[in-house]
Amino acid sequence: MWQNLTKQILVFVLMTPLLAGCWDRLEIEDRAVVLAIGIDEAKPGDEQETSNATHILNQDSPKKGLIRITVQIAVPGRIPLGTGGDTGGPADQKPVWVLTSVGYTIEDCLMNLQQQLADRLFYGHLRVIVMSESVAKKGIQNENDFFRRQPQVRRTVWMVVSKGDAADIMNATPQLERVPTLYLLATLEHAREMGKLPNIFLGVFFSASSAKGQEGTVPYLELKKESNIEIAGMAYFKNDKMVGTSTALQIGHYMAIKQLNPGGYSILQEMPNSNTNVIFKTTHRKSKITTTIKNGKVFAYIRCQVEGDLTEKSNEKVLVTRNNLIKLEEKIQKDAAEGFKDFIQQTQEDGSDIFGFGEYVRAMQPAYWNKEIKTKEEWEKQYKEMSVDVSMHVKIRRIGTKTK
């Protein structure tokens, strides 16, 4: 009898904490859901907008310059539901509320912003972080620290660099989507699915930046007319500072070297022995990177194989023969190898190993790394002097249905 009574008491004690599972609940209507954050440098005169929410009175202001953040906050009941886009309210009501705040750090700006809001800021649904190019070039140590420490921020958030002000993208009004953040998110996600952008989420950027033999990259965006957003390339970093950008086609070079599929970029080439232009579209990539040590220096070898289709020919009178295809493949191979080398040399001049050659050295030549390199700063020096050999093999698989 005592054993049964003890079991019943034990079960009751274990179930008691489950009865209080909602004691700290917070209704969704009581949250200020942040969808996107834009970070810019503050302009002269913006210091008047600062608040003393985080400042001790009579304390000297920090030496770091002011920044301005622009946030998009979802308005409950106005976000489109389902495929019909019905928001349940008047059509002229905006689904997001765009607010700005000025401060010395990200948290300082957000605390100043919180003083203006009735609801608590919530970052669990944050999808995009946009930084202006000027902020990225000065260094994003503070931004990285804040988003690493914030437990609500997911590692699948997209962090991007804008060519102009980040606030312009925050205030853009695209025609295909009522919620600007969702349109920007769809632009990035669909580009990744089509092979036009690598999978470089915030977590991937953090991992690459923390590695001793690699640097991080993020998408580089430019706002065009009619509020459409162009993926202009990639912005790459060195020690938390943006040091350069790539072109859109160089994204394809990067993905080919890293063996990231599917292939989504096309190149314009001239058919050998003719004035006819053709379009070659990459569909699949294979790559192998090896590193060796010769005379105390690092040598990298890249063996890349690219397959694709001939999707367009400007002059249908010019026949696509076997001989022409072989010459076209050889020309694409030569131009691609030169393009790869130029891009790698560009990153070497900037001292940013975005390809992760240093990680290959750490893995394959650990004795050399532990004796000669050891630190990330030393690898940056050696990366500038490293020799790279690129070997390309291009295969045109399909030429279309209209041929002879």
Stockholm file with secondary structure:
# STOCKHOLM 1.0

chainA/1-404         MWQNLTKQILVFVLMTPLLAGCWDRLEIEDRAVVLAIGIDEAKPGDEQETSNATHILNQDSPKKGLIRITVQIAVPGRIPLGTGGDTGGPADQKPVWVLTSVGYTIEDCLMNLQQQLADRLFYGHLRVIVMSESVAKKGIQNENDFFRRQPQVRRTVWMVVSKGDAADIMNATPQLERVPTLYLLATLEHAREMGKLPNIFLGVFFSASSAKGQEGTVPYLELKKESNIEIAGMAYFKNDKMVGTSTALQIGHYMAIKQLNPGGYSILQEMPNSNTNVIFKTTHRKSKITTTIKNGKVFAYIRCQVEGDLTEKSNEKVLVTRNNLIKLEEKIQKDAAEGFKDFIQQTQEDGSDIFGFGEYVRAMQPAYWNKEIKTKEEWEKQYKEMSVDVSMHVKIRRIGTKTK
#=GR chainA/1-404 SS CHHHHHHHHHHHHHHGGGGGTTTTCCCGGGEEEEEEEEEEECCTTGGGGCCSSSCCTTCCCCSSCCEEEEEEEECTTCSCBTTTTBCSSCTTSCSEEEEEEEESSHHHHHHHHHTTCSSEEECTTCCEEEEEHHHHHHCCHHHHHHHHHCTTSCTTCEEEEESSCHHHHHTCCCSSCSSHHHHHHHHHHHHHHTTSSCCCCHHHHHHHHHSTTCCCEEEEEEECGGGCEEEEEEEEEETTEEEEECCHHHHHHHHHHTTCSSCCCEEEEECTTSSCEEEEEEEEEEEEEEEEEETTEEEEEEEEEEEEEEEEESCTTSCCCHHHHHHHHHHHHHHHHHHHHHHHHHHHHHTCCTTCHHHHHHHHCHHHIIIIICSHHHHHHHHHHCEEEEEEEEEEEECCSSCC
#=GC SS_cons         CHHHHHHHHHHHHHHGGGGGTTTTCCCGGGEEEEEEEEEEECCTTGGGGCCSSSCCTTCCCCSSCCEEEEEEEECTTCSCBTTTTBCSSCTTSCSEEEEEEEESSHHHHHHHHHTTCSSEEECTTCCEEEEEHHHHHHCCHHHHHHHHHCTTSCTTCEEEEESSCHHHHHTCCCSSCSSHHHHHHHHHHHHHHTTSSCCCCHHHHHHHHHSTTCCCEEEEEEECGGGCEEEEEEEEEETTEEEEECCHHHHHHHHHHTTCSSCCCEEEEECTTSSCEEEEEEEEEEEEEEEEEETTEEEEEEEEEEEEEEEEESCTTSCCCHHHHHHHHHHHHHHHHHHHHHHHHHHHHHTCCTTCHHHHHHHHCHHHIIIIICSHHHHHHHHHHCEEEEEEEEEEEECCSSCC
//
